[in-house]
């Protein structure tokens, strides 16, 4: 819950950045895919494919730009970027009730 609030409010990100949690990330991605599936679009492959490709790209960019000896782990990058999909889950949920 702490990571959800840090993503939504953009406060306390430094404390949460060191905490690795893949369960919430997978749940957010699954909820996003499920809500799109309820809308009639099956997008699980795109969500996971583009998500992992983006995570690898951000991981490499961050590690190329940091100083020697300081690096970010791939696990942490996937966890943080996975939680950043939370606003899209809310948008997908609202699209069930509104016609776009």
Secondary structure, 3 states (H helix, E strand, C coil): CHHHHHHHHCCCHHHHHCCCCHHHHHHHHHHHHHHHHHCCCCCHHHHHHHHHHHHHHHHHHHHHHCCCCCCCCHHHHHHHHHHCCHHHHHHHHHHCCCCC
